[in-house]
Amino acid sequence: MINIERNLSRTKGVPLRRHKQKLKDENIDWKERWTNTEKEKAQLKSAYDSEVLKSHIEQAQIDDLERERKELLYRLSKLAGDTLTHNNSNIANLGDLYRPSILSDIYCELYDNEWTDAFQELTDHGLAEKDAVEMLLNILLMCFHKCREITWERYQTLKHIMSNIDIVHIPRNAKNLSQV
């Protein structure tokens, strides 16, 4: 009976040892898989971080190119506008307060309001129409000559001031005066 038990324990031990060895082998296999998975995960994270960095760099380049495109578009638009309006009085710079259409409106208003009122007053006080027109014309001419005289004096003053200024070349891409 003891022999049978010994044989039984021996036979029971063989499958258990095999099973134990099989479990050890599976454990080693799973550890290798886990290690490989961790390595792959680290590689993927590194690749992801690299792609994110690349994406940020490309976005910065896109932003720079967009800013440059807008600046070039503005410069082109300004150049086209300047070229279009240069020596062409039919196309007006809408930002100019003294463009021809505004000046004509001012003179028209002057004639409609001030000239008519002054003319009416002069004729009501007994002045002939021709004399009233001549008097108003003389007043207008005196105003014109005075304005031209003041303009000439200011032009000469400005010309004198500008001739005494030393012009320093500042590069277009200088961000501040310390780069000059």
C-alpha positions in Angstrom: 0.0 0.0 0.0 2.8 2.3 0.8 4.3 1.5 -2.5 1.2 2.4 -4.3 1.0 5.7 -2.5 4.6 6.4 -3.5 3.9 5.5 -7.1 0.8 7.6 -7.0 2.6 10.6 -5.5 5.3 10.2 -8.2 2.7 10.0 -10.9 0.8 13.0 -9.5 4.1 15.0 -9.2 5.0 14.5 -12.9 1.9 16.3 -14.3 2.2 18.9 -11.6 5.8 19.6 -12.5 4.9 19.8 -16.1 2.0 22.1 -15.3 4.3 24.2 -13.1 6.9 24.3 -15.9 4.2 25.2 -18.4 3.1 28.0 -16.1 6.6 29.3 -15.7 7.1 29.2 -19.5 3.8 31.1 -20.0 4.9 33.6 -17.3 8.2 34.2 -19.1 6.3 34.6 -22.4 3.9 37.1 -20.9 6.8 39.0 -19.3 8.5 39.2 -22.7 5.2 40.4 -24.4 4.8 43.0 -21.6 8.4 44.2 -22.1 7.9 44.4 -25.8 4.6 46.2 -25.4 6.3 48.7 -23.0 9.1 49.2 -25.6 6.6 49.7 -28.4 4.6 52.1 -26.2 7.8 54.1 -25.5 8.6 54.2 -29.2 5.1 55.3 -30.1 5.1 58.0 -27.4 8.5 59.2 -28.7 7.1 59.3 -32.2 3.9 61.1 -31.0 6.0 63.7 -29.2 8.1 64.1 -32.3 5.0 64.6 -34.4 3.5 67.1 -32.0 6.7 69.1 -32.0 6.8 68.9 -35.8 3.2 70.1 -35.9 3.9 73.1 -33.6 6.9 74.1 -35.8 4.8 73.8 -39.0 2.0 75.8 -37.4 4.4 78.5 -36.5 5.7 78.5 -40.1 2.1 78.7 -41.3 1.4 81.6 -39.0 4.6 83.4 -40.2 3.6 82.8 -43.9 0.1 84.0 -43.3 1.4 87.1 -41.6 3.8 87.7 -44.5 1.0 87.0 -47.0 -1.2 89.6 -45.4 1.7 92.2 -45.3 2.4 91.5 -49.0 -1.3 91.7 -49.9 -1.5 95.1 -48.0 1.6 96.4 -49.8 0.3 95.2 -53.2 -3.1 96.8 -52.5 -1.5 100.1 -51.5 0.8 100.0 -54.6 -2.2 99.2 -56.8 -4.2 102.0 -55.2 -1.3 104.5 -55.5 -0.7 103.5 -59.1 -4.4 103.8 -60.0 -4.8 107.2 -58.4 -1.5 108.7 -59.5 -2.2 111.5 -62.0 -5.8 110.3 -62.3 -8.1 112.9 -60.8 -11.2 110.7 -61.7 -10.3 108.2 -59.0 -10.2 109.8 -55.6 -8.5 108.8 -52.4 -11.5 108.6 -50.0 -9.3 109.4 -47.1 -8.3 112.8 -48.6 -10.3 115.5 -46.9 -9.5 117.9 -49.7 -10.1 115.7 -52.8 -11.7 117.5 -55.8 -15.2 116.3 -55.1 -15.1 117.6 -51.5 -13.6 120.9 -52.6 -16.3 121.4 -55.2 -18.9 120.7 -52.5 -17.3 123.3 -50.3 -17.2 125.9 -53.1 -20.7 125.0 -54.1 -21.9 125.4 -50.5 -20.0 128.7 -50.3 -21.8 129.9 -53.5 -25.2 128.6 -52.4 -25.0 130.0 -48.9 -22.5 132.7 -48.2 -22.1 134.2 -51.7 -25.9 134.3 -52.1 -26.5 135.8 -48.7 -23.7 138.4 -49.2 -25.0 139.2 -52.7 -28.5 139.6 -51.4 -27.4 142.0 -48.6 -25.3 144.1 -51.1 -28.2 144.5 -53.6 -30.7 145.2 -50.8 -28.5 148.1 -49.7 -28.7 149.6 -53.2 -25.6 148.2 -54.9 -26.1 147.2 -58.5 -25.8 143.5 -59.3 -22.6 144.0 -61.4 -21.0 146.1 -58.6 -22.0 143.5 -56.0 -20.5 140.7 -58.0 -17.3 142.7 -58.6 -17.0 143.5 -54.9 -17.5 139.8 -53.9 -15.0 138.7 -56.5 -12.4 141.1 -55.2 -13.0 139.8 -51.7 -12.6 136.3 -52.9 -9.4 137.1 -54.8 -7.9 138.9 -51.8 -8.6 135.7 -49.7 -7.1 133.6 -52.4 -3.9 135.7 -52.6 -3.6 135.7 -48.8 -3.9 132.0 -48.7 -1.3 131.5 -51.4 1.1 133.9 -49.5 0.6 131.9 -46.3 1.1 128.6 -48.1 4.3 129.9 -49.8 5.7 131.0 -46.4 4.9 127.7 -44.8 6.4 125.9 -47.7 9.7 127.9 -47.4 9.8 127.2 -43.7 9.3 123.5 -44.1 11.8 123.4 -46.9 14.4 125.1 -44.7 13.7 122.7 -41.8 13.9 119.6 -44.0 17.2 120.7 -45.5 18.8 120.8 -42.1 17.7 117.2 -41.2 20.3 114.4 -41.5 18.5 111.4 -42.9 19.4 108.1 -41.3 18.8 104.9 -43.3 16.8 102.5 -41.2 16.4 98.9 -42.6 12.8 97.7 -43.1 13.3 94.6 -41.0 14.7 96.4 -38.0 12.4 95.8 -35.1 13.7 98.6 -32.9 16.4 101.3 -33.0 18.9 99.1 -31.2 19.2 97.0 -34.4 20.2 99.9 -36.5 
